[in-house]
Every structure is written in C-alpha cells, then in structure tokens.
Amino acid sequence: MKKWLKKHKNFNFIAGAIITGVLLLTVLIGIFATPYDTTQMNVADKFAKPSFAHWMGCDNYGRDILSRVMEGMGNTFLIAVLTVLIGTVFGVIIGALCGYFGGLLDDILMRINDVLFSFPSILLALVIISLLGTGRLNVTLALGIAFIPSFARIVRSEVKKQCSLDYVKSAALMGAGHMRIIFVHILPNIMPVLLSSVMIGFNNAVLAEAGLSYLGIGVQPPAASLGRMLSEAQSFLFTAPWYAIFPGLVIVLTVLGFALLAEGTTEEE
Amino acid sequence: MLLSVEDFGIEFHDHDSPERVVEGVSFTLDKGEILGIVGESGSGKSMTALAIAGLLPRKKLKKEGRILFEGEDVLTMERHKLRGLQGDEICMIFQEPMTALNPTMKIGLQVEEALRIHHTEMNDAQRKERAIKWLKNVELDDPERVYESYPHQLSGGMRQRVMIAAAMVGNPQLLIADEATTALDVTVQAQIIKLLQKINKESQVAILFISHDLSLIRQISHNVLVMQNGHLVEKGAVDDIFEHPQQEYTRKLISAIPRVEL
C-alpha cells in the first residue's frame, strides 16, 4: 500500500477515496444504528445547539440532526445508486444496439433520445413523478428513466468508434454472433469511458434526488432526506443555522468525494 | 477445387449514382494453393476478399455473380450457415495487427475464440492445449507466457503471428491475408512470409494473399491475379506473369519494382 501510494502520487484519488470512504462508513453504520431515534420528537431539545450529546444539534421538533443526516444519506445513496444502475443498464443496451446496428433502429431510438435529452433531466423526472406519484421507489424510477438518454448517447458513440476497428471485424469473421461481439468483445473496451460517466452520473443523481426532495416530491416525511432537511431548515436559517449547514455540508462532501474519485481514476489510465 | 469466383461484381448504392467497384472477376482456387492478388489501392482486391469472407454489408450494395466455396454460394447463403463457415473454414488476417486484436482480452482467449464458437464440444483444457500448440506453430517463443499476455505487451510482428494462430486454430480450408505484412518492417515481413509458406505446406490450407507488393507476391504465390480499377487484368502462374507478362499494365507494374543496382 505504501509503495503503491508512492508510485501513484494521485492526490485526487486518495482524497476522493477518503471522503467517500468515511461517508459510506457512516451510511453503513446508520443502517444498523443511529445515536438517537430518527423520528423521536423531544420538545426539551428543540433547536439545541451542537454539543457532545447532539453533535450536529437538533431541529425544530427536537430530533437529533446527526441521526437524521445518517438516515438521509442512506436514502440518498440508495436512490442514487439505483438511479445510476437503471440509467446504465438501459443506456448501455440502447446505446450499444444503436451504435452497432445503426440504420433505422438507430435513427428512431436516437431521435426519441434527442427529445428526452432536450428537457433537463430534473424536469423530466418531475413529469414522470407527477404521473407515478411520489415516494422512494417512484423517485428512483423517474430519475433512472431521466438518466438513460445521456448514458445511451455516450455508449453509442463509443461503440461506433470501436466498430471501425479490425478486431470487431475479426470477431465477426470468427463466426461470433452480434450479441457476442457487442457484449463480449466491444463492451470491455468502452469500460474506461463508461466508468467515469457512471461516477459523474452518480453525482448528478445525488444532486437530483436532493433537488426533488427539496421540492417536496422526493422522499416523504417522516423519513429523512438531505434535500428535505435543507428545505425545512430554510425557515430557521437565522435561529438555527446548524440545521441547514450540516445536511448541506454532507451533500457537498458526497459530490466532492465522488468527483475527486472520478478525476483520480481517469488520471490513473 | 475449393473456391470458384464466377463473374463477380460489386456496385455501391450509398450515393446518388451507383458506383461500380468490382466487375466481371472470375478465378478459381484449389486446395493448398497460394494465390496472390496484386493491384494498386482501389483496384477492388480487398472488396473481393471481404466478399469471399462473407463480410460485405448486406445493404446499400449490389452483388453480382457467384462465389462458390466448396460448391455453395457465399453471397446468397443463409446467415447461420455463413457463420458456420466463418472462423471454421474461412479465416482472415488483417493489415493492422495493432487494431486487429482486442486490447482488453488475453491473447489465449482470442486465439481460442474460433474454437469456443465452433467447437463447443471441446473443454477448456483441450482448447488451451490447441491454442498453445498453434502459438508454438507460429514460432512464438514461450507460448505459455504469450497465452497469458495482453496485446499491448507484444510487438507488431508477434501480434501478427498471434493473428495467424487465431485464424488457423480451427484448421480452416482457406486463409485470406489482406495486406497482412504491409504494416510490418522488412525483416519481420520476410519471417511472416516464411511462416505462411510453412503453414501452407504443413496443413494444406489454401491462402489468398493480397498485397500491392509485387516482390512479396512473387516470393510466396503459386498463381497470381493482377487487378486494376475493379477488373481482372491478367491471371496465371507466377513465373509466367513475371517472366512473360501479356498485358501492358502488368508490364508497367513489374517495371516499377525497385531494383538495387550496385
């Protein structure tokens, strides 16, 4: 490990890994135990300042903010991971088919893609949520669908590039079928590009989820969510600034950590 | 007779006016024969080779004539049947050994690819044995190590040897070498030519050797086709073509071979 660090003086990667690691650890701990019950209200602790008992203070109902941040982070991470998963899986399938086969299928799917792409993904997610209704599952689904076009486009152009190389022709000549060529031969070669777009996609998903919850259509109370906490804290910004600062800080750190990690992995190559 | 091309032609239809790139090409190829196709860029030699390998796109292209491989027409053959031939009976090696191998796959897996597709009855150990045998046959040192390597760890000449091993692993009847030595330097070129001749003798595979380099063609081929602008200019035994060229174009080509005079 020490040798590796010396060889790769990759500040971005190390910093990103540390930030993300600490946050992930917190989320994992939060799944099993939080310092206080996340929904337990306590009038005596209303707007308690950060102290040893309550590291991040308490909110307007006297709930422990650290506990709620831990739960909110868990929700955010879960939604972001699933969103990126949906976006990647369908994006890869659509993009790969379009890039490989071209022709009419490509034209039709990519024009639909263009239409979806022309809306900001948060707006698209809003439309889908207004059709499906709110809730964790629906938010994930909506964001996932909204993320497909960008992945499809990246994958398509990469697959097109690989298709012009001889090894693809060579595989076809070996008698390999289309699906084998796409998924066994081409896909591993677009992994570097796919990986960094997955990481950037994860960041966008974190922000989009926080945005939707902030607007009140994401995770529903009493479940905690970072975006939701921010919007509630807004009204108490001057009486209890810590209520807004800590959830906001966690969002920033999450995005920063992943951005550094993504930067670091591209440097590695 | 292994391969018989009869009055073959190709017309591109992807622009407003159709464009003929190959017209009226006929020739035959016997088992174990090495046939050289020579011609300048754009003479249609690569298009003909791709057609024989069944790699021409099916759309935007009009094909004429017949290409009979062991009596069956490659041009009109059903897709699954064609795929059964490709990699098993007909194989091809390409010009750029740098891009012809998949950069993320180990050499061993790539050599075994044809076996994995066509000989599903073989198990992993048998496949590996066969791949190693061929890596040894193409005169690579330390085939076990090469088997575990990735393409970027090998030199251009080694990669082209790997390509030949990957093509030959299924014991094909026909090997198409499309400018297979063009991207290599002269000494490696000579080694690859020798290797192809050795493989041709040992396993009786017919070779279609496409090149614009007349001296290579003369060295390796039994018979020669000369192509120009999509037409067949002249065909015959290699000595006849080089000693007594009948056509003006052939004569010009031969006189263009650089000679070292001291």
Interface residues (C-beta under 8 A of the other chain):
Chain A: G103 L165 D166 Y167 K169 S170 A171 A172 L173 M174 G175 A176 G177 R180 H185 P188 N189 M191
Chain B: A53 L55 K59 R83 G84 L85 Q86 G87 D88 I90 C91 M92 F94 Q95 E96 T99 A100 L101 N102 P103 T104 M105 E113 A114 I117 H118 M163 A166
